[in-house]
Amino acid sequence: MLMLSGILKQIHDQDPAKKYNMVRRTNYLTVFKDHPAINIIGFPNKEEKMVNVDYWSMGKLGSGKQRAYQILAKSFGLPLPAKEVLYLPNMDVEADPLMEFIPWKNINIIIAPASDSPRKVMPAQLWHNLVDMLKMDDYFVLQIGRARDLHIRNAYSILGLTDIRQAINILRHSDFIITSDNFIMHAAYMIGKPAIVLWGATIKEAYGYKEHLHIEATRTCELSMKEECIDVRKSRDGTLYGTHCPHGDKHCMASIDPLDIYRRVKTAL
């Protein structure tokens, strides 16, 4: 949604008269309400011309012009390479009481372990170990995400307590972010926050940003480091994304060393 919003903003900046109608979907109102390039969000008539946004089925994901943003930009007619700008309307958040209840410290680190795809997620025990290391240095570790996400032991949890704009406002108050390939990763890039991003099922060449630090899991399956195990072309019914890795304890994300993450945080700070 942040990529699509950024592309639409670029189109609007070039031609303010050009606007799109958007098919109403869950969460779209949250991001696209008051977007300058959106006319209405609702239900299309049969004869409406549709612009697809499923970039993952438009070509093989990779680097350069095969990055997710670039494929999506091309589908809207932007010349490549397009500047990768993420955008969210109405970024300003009114005074948020939640900010006053969070016990901030001198160094504040936000973790966002979860993803809609279990294959992107490092095992919980490794997150537990990482949080323990960070807290030994008296860093404040705050976990952000949705109510259904698994709470990481000893992290201060605000799971399920924020909407998108509140979450981004809290990211602004952090010193560092550690995240899976998820919404928080893109939001951190949008607001210019330093982050470590953990990669396994997806590849940084397609989705990651050079401004971030990247830790890539060691593949324990037959795939190369440049292949995605959740590529839509690997599944006829398109259901791989929401499944667990069939390799169980040998899942590539289990190969990431929390000590390596900790050391990189220390160096970055």
ZADOSE-208657 format. One line per 5 residues: their letters; for each residue x, y, z of C-alpha. Coordinates in Angstrom, 2 decimals. Last residue first. Layout:
ZADOSE-208657
A) X/Y/Z ~ ...
***
This chain:
ZADOSE-208657
LATKV) 24.41/2.91/17.55 ~ 25.24/1.14/14.30 ~ 28.02/-0.91/15.88 ~ 25.84/-1.96/18.81 ~ 22.97/-2.86/16.49
RRYID) 25.34/-4.89/14.34 ~ 26.63/-6.75/17.37 ~ 23.10/-7.58/18.52 ~ 22.08/-8.87/15.08 ~ 25.15/-11.13/14.94
LPDIS) 24.44/-12.35/18.47 ~ 20.89/-13.22/17.39 ~ 22.39/-15.69/14.86 ~ 20.19/-16.32/11.83 ~ 19.99/-19.99/10.85
AMCHK) 16.41/-20.38/12.11 ~ 15.30/-18.09/9.28 ~ 16.42/-20.81/6.83 ~ 13.86/-23.32/8.14 ~ 15.79/-26.35/9.34
DGHPC) 13.50/-26.69/12.37 ~ 10.58/-27.25/9.99 ~ 11.72/-27.83/6.41 ~ 8.17/-27.46/5.06 ~ 8.31/-23.68/5.70
HTGYL) 4.98/-22.53/7.11 ~ 2.19/-21.41/4.81 ~ 0.60/-18.00/4.18 ~ 2.63/-17.10/1.12 ~ 2.44/-20.56/-0.45
TGDRS) -1.29/-20.23/-1.20 ~ -1.19/-19.01/-4.80 ~ -3.30/-21.89/-6.15 ~ -0.76/-22.99/-8.73 ~ 2.16/-22.45/-6.38
KRVDI) 5.76/-21.87/-7.47 ~ 4.74/-19.05/-9.81 ~ 3.58/-16.96/-6.83 ~ 7.16/-16.85/-5.51 ~ 7.00/-17.88/-1.84
CEEKM) 10.38/-19.65/-1.83 ~ 12.05/-16.57/-3.29 ~ 15.24/-17.05/-5.27 ~ 18.43/-14.96/-5.17 ~ 20.12/-16.88/-2.33
SLECT) 19.72/-20.11/-4.32 ~ 16.96/-22.58/-3.53 ~ 17.71/-26.25/-2.71 ~ 16.95/-25.88/0.98 ~ 18.97/-24.75/4.00
RTAEI) 19.38/-21.21/2.72 ~ 21.50/-19.13/5.06 ~ 19.47/-16.22/6.39 ~ 20.27/-12.77/5.08 ~ 20.99/-9.89/7.44
HLHEK) 20.47/-6.45/5.92 ~ 21.37/-2.98/7.15 ~ 19.10/-0.24/5.82 ~ 19.69/2.77/3.54 ~ 20.15/0.43/0.57
YGYAE) 16.46/-0.44/0.73 ~ 14.93/-3.92/0.56 ~ 12.12/-5.25/-1.63 ~ 13.48/-6.98/-4.73 ~ 17.22/-7.06/-3.99
KITAG) 16.47/-7.79/-0.32 ~ 15.14/-11.22/-1.18 ~ 12.08/-12.99/0.23 ~ 11.78/-16.26/2.15 ~ 14.83/-15.47/4.25
WLVIA) 15.63/-11.86/5.09 ~ 16.01/-9.97/8.37 ~ 16.01/-6.15/8.19 ~ 18.19/-4.01/10.46 ~ 16.91/-0.46/10.64
PKGIM) 17.87/3.20/10.62 ~ 14.85/5.56/10.40 ~ 14.31/7.74/7.33 ~ 10.53/8.22/7.61 ~ 9.65/6.20/4.51
YAAHM) 12.43/3.68/5.09 ~ 11.09/2.87/8.56 ~ 7.58/2.56/7.10 ~ 8.82/0.03/4.53 ~ 10.40/-2.17/7.20
IFNDS) 7.37/-1.69/9.48 ~ 5.09/-3.06/6.75 ~ 6.95/-6.36/6.58 ~ 10.30/-7.99/5.71 ~ 11.24/-8.77/9.31
TIIFD) 12.25/-6.01/11.66 ~ 14.83/-4.47/13.93 ~ 14.41/-0.70/14.36 ~ 16.78/1.87/15.88 ~ 16.69/5.13/17.80
SHRLI) 12.92/5.20/18.27 ~ 10.65/8.23/18.57 ~ 9.84/8.31/14.84 ~ 8.76/4.67/15.02 ~ 6.12/5.74/17.55
NIAQR) 4.65/8.21/15.04 ~ 4.68/5.47/12.40 ~ 2.68/3.20/14.69 ~ 0.21/5.96/15.49 ~ -0.29/6.54/11.75
IDTLG) -0.93/2.86/11.03 ~ -3.29/2.27/13.95 ~ -1.87/1.39/17.33 ~ -2.77/-0.73/20.36 ~ -2.75/-4.20/18.81
LISYA) 0.68/-5.10/20.14 ~ 2.00/-2.39/22.47 ~ 4.42/-4.81/24.11 ~ 7.51/-4.02/26.16 ~ 9.89/-6.83/25.21
NRIHL) 10.77/-9.27/27.99 ~ 9.44/-12.31/26.07 ~ 8.43/-11.67/22.47 ~ 4.65/-11.44/22.11 ~ 3.24/-13.48/19.22
DRARG) 1.21/-11.34/16.84 ~ -2.61/-11.51/17.10 ~ -2.94/-7.99/18.53 ~ -1.03/-6.44/15.64 ~ 2.47/-5.01/15.64
IQLVF) 5.00/-3.18/17.77 ~ 7.47/-4.56/20.28 ~ 9.45/-2.05/22.35 ~ 12.97/-2.74/23.61 ~ 14.46/-0.13/25.96
YDDMK) 18.22/-0.50/25.99 ~ 19.79/-1.14/29.38 ~ 22.78/-2.96/27.90 ~ 21.49/-6.27/29.30 ~ 18.18/-5.32/27.68
LMDVL) 19.70/-5.73/24.24 ~ 21.02/-9.22/25.00 ~ 17.68/-10.35/26.47 ~ 15.85/-9.02/23.43 ~ 18.10/-11.02/21.12
NHWLQ) 17.54/-14.25/23.05 ~ 13.75/-13.86/22.94 ~ 13.96/-13.12/19.20 ~ 15.91/-16.34/18.72 ~ 13.30/-18.21/20.75
APMVK) 10.53/-16.76/18.58 ~ 11.84/-18.32/15.37 ~ 12.70/-15.77/12.62 ~ 9.68/-14.91/10.48 ~ 9.55/-14.60/6.69
RPSDS) 8.21/-18.13/6.16 ~ 5.30/-17.43/8.50 ~ 3.91/-15.04/5.83 ~ 1.57/-12.39/7.25 ~ 4.67/-11.10/9.03
APAII) 5.82/-10.67/12.61 ~ 9.14/-9.75/14.24 ~ 8.69/-5.98/14.57 ~ 11.24/-4.77/17.11 ~ 11.67/-1.17/18.24
ININK) 14.83/-0.03/19.98 ~ 14.98/2.93/22.33 ~ 18.24/4.27/23.75 ~ 18.02/6.93/26.48 ~ 14.85/5.38/27.88
WPIFE) 11.15/5.55/27.02 ~ 8.58/4.21/29.51 ~ 5.57/4.23/27.13 ~ 2.56/5.76/28.91 ~ 2.99/9.27/27.53
MLPDA) 3.18/8.08/23.93 ~ -0.10/6.20/24.38 ~ -1.86/9.48/25.14 ~ -1.39/10.49/21.47 ~ -1.39/14.20/20.72
EVDMN) -2.72/14.47/17.16 ~ -0.90/12.58/14.45 ~ 0.51/14.28/11.36 ~ 1.00/11.89/8.45 ~ -2.16/13.02/6.68
PLYLV) -1.48/11.16/3.44 ~ 1.06/8.30/3.43 ~ 3.79/8.15/0.81 ~ 6.67/5.95/-0.23 ~ 9.09/7.31/-2.83
EKAPL) 11.22/5.01/-4.94 ~ 12.27/7.28/-7.81 ~ 11.27/5.48/-10.99 ~ 13.93/3.73/-13.04 ~ 12.02/3.57/-15.23
PLGFS) 9.41/5.84/-16.79 ~ 6.03/5.81/-14.99 ~ 3.24/4.15/-16.98 ~ 1.17/2.77/-14.12 ~ 2.32/-0.82/-14.74
KALIQ) 5.89/0.50/-14.87 ~ 5.59/1.87/-11.33 ~ 4.46/-1.54/-10.04 ~ 7.43/-3.30/-11.65 ~ 9.77/-0.61/-10.31
YARQK) 8.44/-0.83/-6.76 ~ 8.76/-4.63/-6.69 ~ 12.32/-4.53/-7.98 ~ 12.71/-5.99/-11.45 ~ 13.99/-2.72/-12.96
GSGLK) 17.10/-2.98/-10.80 ~ 17.22/-6.13/-8.67 ~ 14.93/-9.15/-8.55 ~ 11.31/-10.19/-8.91 ~ 10.33/-12.29/-11.91
GMSWY) 7.46/-10.69/-13.77 ~ 3.92/-9.37/-13.53 ~ 2.63/-11.85/-10.92 ~ 4.34/-10.21/-7.92 ~ 3.28/-6.77/-9.21
DVNVM) -0.36/-7.48/-8.31 ~ -1.44/-3.84/-8.73 ~ -3.71/-4.25/-11.75 ~ -5.25/-1.21/-13.44 ~ -8.92/-1.86/-14.24
KEEKN) -11.06/-0.27/-16.95 ~ -14.65/0.02/-15.71 ~ -17.32/-1.70/-17.80 ~ -18.62/-3.93/-14.99 ~ -19.10/-1.01/-12.60
PFGII) -16.61/-0.50/-9.81 ~ -17.26/-0.58/-6.03 ~ -15.92/2.18/-3.82 ~ -12.99/4.46/-3.09 ~ -13.42/7.79/-4.87
NIAPH) -11.19/10.33/-6.64 ~ -7.76/9.19/-5.50 ~ -4.64/11.06/-6.64 ~ -4.62/13.59/-3.76 ~ -4.96/10.83/-1.13
DKFVT) -7.66/11.98/1.32 ~ -8.34/8.37/2.45 ~ -5.75/6.13/0.81 ~ -4.06/4.48/3.80 ~ -6.86/3.64/6.23
LYNTR) -9.47/3.50/3.48 ~ -7.47/0.72/1.82 ~ -7.45/-1.38/5.01 ~ -9.93/-3.99/3.69 ~ -10.72/-3.35/0.04
RVMNY) -12.74/-0.77/-1.90 ~ -11.71/-0.64/-5.55 ~ -10.04/2.69/-6.21 ~ -11.06/5.44/-8.60 ~ -8.06/7.20/-10.05
KKAPD) -7.16/10.83/-10.64 ~ -5.30/12.81/-13.30 ~ -5.85/16.55/-13.03 ~ -2.80/17.04/-10.82 ~ -0.51/15.78/-13.62
QDHIQ) 3.15/15.33/-12.67 ~ 2.51/15.62/-8.90 ~ -0.49/13.30/-9.28 ~ 1.61/10.61/-10.97 ~ 4.24/10.87/-8.24
KLIGS) 1.56/10.61/-5.55 ~ 0.10/7.52/-7.26 ~ 3.53/5.88/-7.13 ~ 3.93/6.70/-3.44 ~ 0.49/5.32/-2.57
LMLM) 1.24/2.11/-4.48 ~ 4.49/1.66/-2.56 ~ 2.84/2.43/0.78 ~ 0.00/0.00/0.00
***
